[in-house]
């Protein structure tokens, strides 16, 4: 019985560590996604600014 309890406790600790690692990876990938979205938005703005014709004098 003690051996079964020990195995279950070890499995529970392993599962908890695995879940914590998955949450850390998810957070990291979300942060990278935000970073790439920001970079993309900046590049889009630059392209739009470059594509606009210069102001014509009146």
Secondary structure, DSSP 8 states (H G I E B T S, - for coil): -HHHHHHHHHHHHHHHHHHHHHHHHHHHHHHHHHHHHHHHHHHHHHHHHHHS------
